[in-house]
Amino acid sequence: KARVVSMMLSKNVNIISDESSFEELRVAIGADVISVADKDGIIRYSTDMSVEESSAYEEFMPAVDNKVFSEAVLSESGGRNVVVTGSSRLDEDGIIQIQFTLENYQQQIDMSDLSSAVTQMPLLKNGHLAVIDIETNTFISHTDSYLNGSAVQFAPEKFSEEEDWFSSEYEG
C-alpha cells in the first residue's frame, strides 16, 4: 500500500497538501495514519498532525534515495501493536510511511485473500465464480462456500483448452 501511495503522489503531489484528499486516501486504503517525510526523514505531511516534524522510522531511511525500497516493521503506538510500512517517494527523495493497527492490517490481508473474495462475489443475479484445482477437479473456492473442497460437476475436458474461463448453464 505504501508503494501505491507513492505512485499516486508521483502523479498528483497535491493530495498531501489537501487535508480532505489526504484523509480520503487514508480511509480508502484502510490505514490508521499516512505520513510523508522529506529527504532528511522528517515527517512534513501526515493524517495525524501530532507526528508532523518528527522523524520517520529509522528502518525506512534507506528509502530516501532508494526508489525501489519497501519494508514493514512491527511497532507500538499508544499502547497498541501496529504494522508500519515504508516506501520511497517516487516524485522526490523522501519516505512514505503508513501505519495500520493489527486488526486493520489483518482486515487488509483478508480482503486480498482470493478464496474469501470469491465466496463474497456473486455475479449478476444468479451467477457464480469459482476457483478450481484442475489436478484434483475440486473447488478451491466457490461463491457457494459449501461447495469448497467438493468435486467439480464439469468434465475435466472443459479445462484442457487455453481459455482461463468457460460458461455453462444448469436447468435453464
N, C-alpha and C positions, 0 to 999 in steps of 0.2 A: 504494500500500500504506500509505503514511503516513496518507492520508485515511481509509482503512478502519480503521486502528488508532485514529485519533482518534474515529471514530464509535463503535467498541467501548468506548473509555474513557468516552465520554459516557453510555453505558448502564450501565457497571459499572467504576467507578474503582478498585475493589479489586484488579483484575488487576495493577496496577503495584506494589502493596504485598505481593503474594503471590509470592515468588520463583519457585516452581514454575509457577504460572499464567503469569507474565511470560515465563519461559523457553519454555514450551509455545507461547505466542503467537509468539515469535521463530522457533522451529522451523517452526511451521505456515505462516508467510509466507515462509520461506526466507531470512531476514535473518541477517546476522552479528551485528549489535548493534541494539537498540532503546533509545532514550534519551528521557526526558521531562523537559523544562525548565519552570521556573516563569516568572512574568511578567517576571522580570529576566533571563531567558535562562540561568539557572544550572541545570545538569542535577541533578535531585533523585532520579530513578529511572533505572536502566539495567541491562541484562542484562550489561554489562561494568562491574564495580564500580570499575575504575580511572579511569573518566571521570566518576563522580559528583562533584559540586561544581565541575566545570569548566564552561566556557561552551559554549553551543550555537554552531553556526556563525553567524558574523555575517550571512551571506546570508539566514538564516532569521529574523532579528529582527523583520521586518515581520509575521510570523505571530503574534506575541504578542497583538496586538489586531485582526488582520485575519482574520476567521473563514473566509474563502474562499482564504487563501494556501496555495499548494502549489508547491514548487520542488525542483529537483535540482541537485547540483553534483558535479563530479569532484574528488577529493582524493587524498591519500596517507595511508596508515595502516600503520605497521610496515613500511615499505618496499614496500608493495603499493598499486597503484591501486585506489580504491574509488569507488562511487557512493553519495552520501548524499542522501536525500530528506528534505525538511522540510515540515511541515504545521502548521496551527494546531490547538491543542486546542479542542474544542467545549464541554467541561464547564466550563472556566475559562480565563483568559488564560494562554498558555504555548505551548510548541512540542513537537511530536512529531518526532523525528529518527531516521531508520532508515538503517543502513549496510549495503551489500552489496559483496562483492568483485565484480570484473568478471565472474568466472566464474559466481557465483550470480546476478548481475543478468542475464547472458545466458541462463541457465537459466530464469529467470522470464519473460523475453521469449519464449523458445522455447515455454514451456508455454502462453503466451497466443496462440500462432500457430495460427489456425484450421485451416490445412491439416495441420499435424502432429497436432493434436488429433483431426481426422477420421481420419487414417491410423491412429492408435493406438486407435480406439474401435470395436471390433466390437460389434454389437448382438445380444443374446441368443445363441443357438447358431450360427445361420447368417446373421444379419442384417448389413446393410451400411449405412454412412452415406456420403453424397456431397454435395459442393457442386458445382453445375452452372452453367456460364455459359449462360444461355438465349439469348444473342445468337449464340453460335457453336455451341451444342448440344454442348459438350465438358465433360469432367470437369475441374474446377479441382482438386479433391481427392477421394479415394475411400479407403475402408478398405483396398482392394487397391491399393496405391500404383502398381502397374504400369499401372493404367488412367488415371492422371493425364495430362491433355492429350489423351486419346483421345476419339473420338466417342461420344456417348451412344446407347445402343441403344433408347431410348424415343422415341416420336413427339413432336415439338415441341408438339403439341396438348395433351399431358399437362401442360404448363407454362403454358397460357393461362388456366387457372382462377385464382380468387382465393386458392386454398389455397397454403400455403407448403410442402406436402409431398404425397406420394402413396405408395401401397403397390402393390407388384407381386409376382408370383411367377414363377419360372423353373423349368421342369421339375418342377413339384410343386404 
